[in-house]
Amino acid sequence: MVFHPGGNVRDVDSRRLVPRTGVLLADPRLAQAERRLGRALVKAAVARAQQRARNGQIAPAEVADAAVAELPARAAGLTPVINATGVLVHTNLGRAPLSAAAVEAIAAAAGHCDVEFDLAAGVRARRGAGALDALARAVPAAEAVAVVNNNAAALVLAATALARPEVPGSPEIVVSRGELIEIGDRFRLPDLLACTGATLREVGTTNRTTAADYAQATGPRTAFILKVHPSNFRIEGFTAAVGVPALAELGFPVVFDIGSGLLAPHPLLPDEPSAATALRDGAALVTASGDKLLGGPQAGLLFGRADLIRRLRRHPLARALRVDKLTLAALEATLTGPVPPVAAALAADPAALLDRAERAVVRLAAAGLDARVVPSSAAVGGGGAPGVELPSAAISLPEALAMPLRRGTPPVVGRLEAGRLLLDLRAVPPEADKLLVAAVLAAASR
């Protein structure tokens, strides 16, 4: 209200007292945020705070503080989370977490860098030479290597580039019916390959395919025989499949999509094919993902015969599927740097996981929470090692904490089981234990 001479009183609309946008943007805190986040995000936070004042939710004098509180933590919308699901390579949570070395490499390559330049000679150089050399050293059985933007791209490039132009008609790819997989989000391998113009020659049945089935389907138009590791399901019982050695004897290139990105055999995953083993068995070309068991960035990795890799590299489609400098930097650091988080989680000692869970529960129980230690089974995830259970330990909490934990800072994602929330520690690095406990305590206090 405003008092006027003569004793008149007139109400003043408090909305007129809301600070103007220009005044708020001049606040040192918001001006600094603008340099970090950009003008659009800061103005949006200011507008939300102003609207709250107009709605009477806060006083006009509180608008600047409210705008600061509305600011996002970073310019991008992606939010780091603690993966306590027990799934090491969780597709919905970004698959493989990168190592500190890979993150540092990305930061170094973010500006101008020598991705395709020879600093010593001052001339153009092979793109991503460091990453390609590291990949070749990791799989010595490969005559040559290449990298594209994901494993699906690797298969598309192979199906397109390995066609036989001297033979009329569409190229044929021979594949077992039991390996025509769907890997999620309605992505189906037959649809992917059909879009290249190739014809799929499906052989065998869902549960049984023999070498004779492949032999009867091959012919002059055969571009290659495709073998696909069914990485997200298992068929048991009355089954038969043909290995790479027998397929290689049929006289056509064998392309093996191993999927999970395992470069060498792993003792915990005896049934998971590796690039090194596939090549030694006679595969002409092996494709794999970079962001699964390898623990690197999203990428399609190609290993194989030098003549086939050369054809892939020189095909026009390779330009559309090539990776950027950040992927090359992260891939090289993953291959040459310390053990990536996925590999560390896979090798975690179950006894150490139990000890960590017990230490966390002691702190939580001391704060009055219903927290218990329970045995757990973790999984590789990401379409790798189906059916393999990794012994683990989890913190068992009331189910009601699931939502406040997901909405906390940082968000914590666990899994619900038998009416309890389980926070499995397999995929949680030990250095994040204190942060995890603090997040639980904060969620319980809300």
N, C-alpha and C positions, 0 to 999 in steps of 0.2 A: 504494500500500500504506500501511497505518496500523500503527504499532507500539504495542502495549499493554503495560502493566506485566506483568512475568513473562516477557517475551520473546516473547509471541505476535504473530504477524504475520497480518493479514487483508487480502485484496485489496479495493479499493474500486472500484466500477463508475464509470468516468470519466464516464459519461452523467449521473451525479448532479451532476457539477461544471459541466454546461452552464448558463450564465446563464439565469435566468428571463426571460420575455418582458417583463415590467414593468421589470426592471432594464435590459434592452437598449434599450427605448424611451426611457428616461431619458437615454441617451447623447446629449450635445449635438448630435452630427452627425445622429443619427437623429431627434431631436426637431425639428431644423430641417427635415429632409427631410419630416417629417410635415406641416408647415405648407405645404410646396410641392407635395407629391405626394398628400397624403391618408393617413389612417391605414391603410386597407386595403392599399395597395401597400407601405407600409413594413413592416407586420406580415407580409406575405407574404415579403418579403426576409429578415426576421428568422427566420421559420420555416424557410426554405431553409438558412440558415446554421446554425441549431440542428441541423437534420437531418444536415448534413454532419459536425458534431461528434459526433453520436450514432453515425454510421457509421464514425467513426474517421478521417475524411479530414482533419480539422483538429483542433487542440487546443482545449479549451474557452476558453482565454484569447484565442483568435483569432476567436471568434464575432462580436464587435462589428465588427471590421475587415472580416470576410467579409460581414456584413450590409450594411455601407456599400458594399462593392464590388458587391453584388447589386442595389442600387437602380437602377431605370430612370432614363433621362435626363429623362423627362417623364411626365406623367400619362396622356397618350394613347399608344396603341400604334403609331401611324403614325410611320415613321422617314424623315427627310430623306435623299435619295440624290443622288449626282452622276450625271446622265444623260449617259453617254458612248456611247449606242447609235447616235447619228446620226439618231434620229427626234425631230424637234422637238416634236411634240405626241404624246407616248406615253401611250396610254390606261391601260396598266398602271402607269404611274408618275405618274398624276394629271393627265394632259393638260397644260394650260398652267401653267407656273410664274408666280406672281403677281409683279408689280413691287413694289419696296420701298414705293412710294406706296400700293399697294393693301393691302399688309400693315399699314401704318401706319393706313390708314383703317379696317380691320377692328378693330384694337386700340382706336381711338377710339370705334367704335360698339359695342364689346362691353358696355359698361355702359348706363345710361340715356342715351337720345339722342332727338333730335327727329325720329325717323323718320316720324312722323305728327302733328306738332304745330307750330303757328306760334308761335314764341317771341315775336315782336313783338305779335301780336294776342291771344295767349293762348287760341287756339281750335284745334280739330282742323283738320289740313291734309291735302293730297293725299299719300298714302303714297309715299315715295321720290321726291319731286319733283326732287331734285338729279340722281339717276341718270337719270330719264326725260327731263329737259331736256337732259342731256348726250348721251343716245342720239339725241334728235331733232336736235340740232345736228350730230351725226356723219353723219346721213343726211338732208339737207335735202329730198330728194325724197319723203320719207314725210310724209303729212298727219298721222299720229299714230303713236305707238309704245306698246308694252306689254312687260312682262317676266314670264315664268313660270319654273318651276324647271328645265326643260331643254327641248331642242328637241322631244323626243317629246311632252312636255306641251303645247307650242305646237300641234302637229298635232292632238292629241286635242281640245284646246279649240276649234280651228277646225272640226274635223269635227262637233263637238257643237253649237257655237253658231251655225254658219252653215246649219244645216238650215232648210228652208222649212216652217214649221208649217202654213201655209195649204194645203199640198199633202198629200193623204193618202198613207200608205205611208212606208217608210223613205227617208231622203234618199240620193241617189246621188252618188258621187264618181267622176269619170271620170279614169282614169289609164292610162298606157302600161304594157304588160306588161314592157317593157324597163327600167322604173323601179321595179318592185316589189322593193326591195332587202332584203338581210339585211346588217346592219352589224356583226355579231359577237355572241358570247355568245347565239346563237340568237334574237336580236331581229330580227323580221321586220315590215316595214312593213304588209303586208296584215293581219296579226294585230292590230296596234295599232289600225288604223282600223276593223276589224270589231268590236272590242270597244265602239265608240261606238254601235253600232246602225246605222251607215251601210252601204249596199250599194256594193261596189266594182264599177264598170263597167270591166272591163279591155278595152283596145283595142290593136290592132296585134299585133306579134310581138316576140320578144326583141330582134331586131336591126333591125326596121323598123316605124316607126309614122308615119302621115301625118296631115295636117290633116283629110282626109276621114274617117279612122277616128274621130277625136274628134267631128266634126260628126254622124256617124251615131249616136253613142252618147248625145248630149245630148238632154234633153227636159224636161218640166215638173217632174220630180222631181230634176233636177240641182242639187245644192247648190253645187258648184264643180268646176272642172277642176284637178287636182293635177299639178304638174310637180315631179319629184324629181331633183336632181343626183346621178348615180351616183358618189359621191365616193370610193369605195374600189375601183373597178374600171373598166376601159375595154373597150369593144367596138369592134373595128376590122374593116375590110373592107367587106362589102356591108351598109351601115347607112343608116338615115334616122331623123331625129328632128325634132320640131316645136319651134321656138323660141317664146318668150313672145309676141312681136308677133303671130304668126299665131294663137296660141291666144286672145289677147285679142280678136281680131276675131270670134270665135264668139259673143260676146254673154253669156258667163257669167264670173263672177269666176274669175280664175286665182290659185291659191295655189301659190307656188314655195318649196319647201324647198331652200335653197341649202346647208344643212348646215354648212359650214366656218366661217361667221361672218366672211367677208370683207366689209367694209362698202363698200369702194371698190375699183376695179380695181388690181391689183398687176402691175408689169412682169415679174416673175419667174414669174407664174402667169397667163398670158394666157387659159387655158381654164377658169379657176376663176371661176364666176359671183359677182358681188357684189350686195349689197342695192341699192345705188344704181342699178346698171345694170338689174337686174330690174324695179325700179319705173318707171324711165324707159321700159322696153320695154312696159309696160302691165300688169304684175302687180298685182293688187288687194291681195294680202297676201304678204309674204315672211317666212319663218321661218328662224332660224339659231341656232347654238350660241354661247354666250359664252366657252367655255373652249377654243376651238380657235385659229383664226388671229387672232381679236381679242385673245387673250392674257389674258382675264379669268377670272372665276369661272364655275362651272357655272351656266348660265341659258339659258332659251329666249327669244330675242329676236324680237319681232313688229313689223313695219313695214308701213304700208299706208294704205288709205283710212280716213278718220276714222269713217265710219259703220260699217265692219266692225270696227275696233278697239273702238269703243264697244259693239258687241254682244258682243264677247269679254269686255270688262272687266265688263260687267253680268251675264254668265251666272253662275249659282251655282257652276259648276265652277271658275271663276277663283279663288274663295276657297281651294279645296283645292290649287290649283297655284301660289299666290303665293309669292314669295321672301321670305326673312327680311332683317332689317336688315343683317346682315354681308355678304350677297350684294349688296345695294344699294350699300353703302359701297364694296366692292371694285370693282364695276362702274363706279361714277362715277369713282373714282380711276384706273381703267384707261383710261377715255375722256378724262379731262381731264389726267392726269398725264404723266410722261415716257414714252418709248418702252418698251413692255412687253418682257420677255425674248424672247418668241416672235418679235416683229417684229425685234428686234435680231439674233437668230440667223438669221432669214431673210435679212437684209441684210448678213450678215457677209462681209467680203472674203476670198476664198479664199487670197490671198497672205498676209494677216494670220494666217489659220488655220495655214498652213504654217510661218510664222515661230514661232508659239506652240508648235507640235509640235516643231520643231527645238530650241527652247530647253529644252523639257521632256526631250527625249531626251538632250541633253548632260548634264543633271543625273543622269538615270537611268543612263546608260552609265558615268559617272564612279564610280557606286556599284557597278559590276560587273554590271549587269543587261543582259540581251539585249533591248535596246530599239531600235526603228527607226522612222523616219518613212515613212509610206506614203500615197499618195493614196487618197481615199475618196469615196464618194457618200452623201450624206445625203438624208433624205426629210422631207416635211412631217408625214406621219402623221395619226392621229386622223380618218381618213376624209376627207382633204383632198389635192387635187392628185395623184391617182394617176398613177404613171408619171413624175412630174417628179423628176429627179435633181439634187441640189444639190451642186456640187463642194465637197469638203471635204478635210481632212487628219486623219490618225489616228496615234496611237502604237501600234505593233505590239509585242505582248509575248507571252511563252510562254502557251499556253492554260491551263497549270496555275495561273496566277494568277487565273483568273476567279472561282473560289469564295472564296479568301481576300479578294479585293477586295469581293465582295458581302457578306461577313461582317465587314468592317472598320468603322471609325468615322472618317469617314462611309462608308457603303456606296457602292461605285462599280459601276455596271452598264454593261458594254460589250456587244460582240457578237462571236461566234465566226465566223471566216471562214478557210477553207483551213488549219485547224489552228493558227491564231493568235488571240490576243485583241486586238481592235481597240478602242481608246478614241478615238472620233470627237469632235472638239472643236466641231462646229457648235452643239450644244445646251449646251455648257459655257461659262458666262460667263468672260471673261478673268480676272476677279478670283478665280476658283476654281482657277486653274492651279497655284498653290503648294500648295493643299490636295490637289489631284489627285496631284501628284508625291509629296507626303508620304504619301498613302494607298497609292500603289504601293510606295514604299520600305518601309512598314510591312508590307504584305502579303508582300513578298518575304523579309522577315526572320523570318516566322513558320514 
